[in-house]
Amino acid sequence: MSRLDFDFYESEDPVWNPALLTIPVPGIRKMVNMAASMDDVIHLSIGQPDAPTPPHVVQATVDALNAGQTGYTMDAGLPELLEALAEYYGERSGRAISPENILITTGATEAIYLALTAVSAPGREFIVPDPSFMLYAPLIRMNGGEVKHIPTRAENNHQLDPQEVIDAIDTNTHAIILNSPSNPTGTVYPRETVETIVQEAAYRGIYVISDEVYDHLIYDDRDYASVLSCCSDLDHVMVMSSFSKTFSMAGMRVGWLIASQGAIRKLRRYHMFTTTVANTPCQWGGVAALKGDRSFVTDVVNTYKKRRNRLVELVDETPFLEGYVPEGAFYMFPSLPEGVNGNNVALRLLRETGVCTIAGDTFGESSRNALRFSYATSIENIERAFERIIPWMAKQDFG
């Protein structure tokens, strides 16, 4: 880690808000920065689609620029995009959704930030699966909230037990965080899990905050259970997603948040004091993504499925790794033997083999003996990586 990184994350200079100290040094950044100083590195680390953005989406964005669409939109977002999303999610979830239920954000990251920081407060407890995306817990803690983790395991495909979630609810519980398909595990929660959690939360007046960024990257013809299709109303749910993963638009930074009209009105005011509005030309690109040809999505899902299948085979051939079959997204999160420090393994793998992975403790306390592999890269790169990983692992003594 550079001196600059250390100063930013570790400084206790009184000028800084002490809440910044709740933000950990990102394990992903640490590994990628280290890899950048090395030669011949193979990345199984990057959580970003490698397919180019569909040409009609790019063209719609360029057309918007050429037409002078470079000013602010309404604070809730471009009306044409709000209408398109309302129609799209209405058809997909089988429920009435209006543009007033939607807020366009600067990527799903802002949507998650708004949702979590707007409802976190001292004494409020949030139930979060472990492992989970690294953004949730720090945002909750920055605002004085408390995190109660529900561990999941590779031997159970990292499925979340709804009864464990229900048993963890107490008088301080304010919200439950869901992420299906999951980053870092690729786990897709079955409908009965989502329905059970959503129904219990509604009965108790607890929010369900659902990160559904990977909701189109689903394999093996599995049913996808969005919280939107499992709740009786939107009064106690917030759902976040974006174009980043589905349409390879990660750098275009267009996401959204879906909730009750009352919640959206409050969040619009908050949004005006964060990023003001999302990128205007790229919102027009989003309209084209929803209204135009969507064969791109089918093609990338088929590509990711082939990569996943090959990765599962290679993990099964690797000593000391316990794998499973991810059902969505483009990640796998195999376990090392109990007690093995995944951070040390990831660092040594990078230094000694030139393969960049992400250590499990980036994503939770119960995941220290795990590694995250991303298969948002070619089968050729995946096979080249394991030509190095398998013999290296075979030489280790984790006894």
Secondary structure, 3 states (H helix, E strand, C coil): CCHHHHHHHHCCCCCCCHHHHHCCCCHHHHHHHHHHCCCCCEECCCCCCCCCCCHHHHHHHHHHHHCCCCCCCCCCCCHHHHHHHHHHHHHHHCCCCCHHHEEEECHHHHHHHHHHHHHCCCCCEEEEEECCCCCHHHHHHHCCCEEEEEECCHHHCCCCCHHHHHHHCCCCEEEEEEECCCCCCCCCCCHHHHHHHHHHHHHHCCEEEEECCCCCCECCCCCCCCHHHCCCCCCCEEEEEECCCCCCCHHHCCEEEECCHHHHHHHHHHHHCCCCCCCHHHHHHHHHHHHCCCHHHHHHHHHHHHHHHHHHHHHHCCCCCECCCCCECCEECCECCCCCCHHHHHHHHHHHHCEECEEHHHCCHHHCCEEEEECCCCHHHHHHHHHHHHHHHHCCCCC
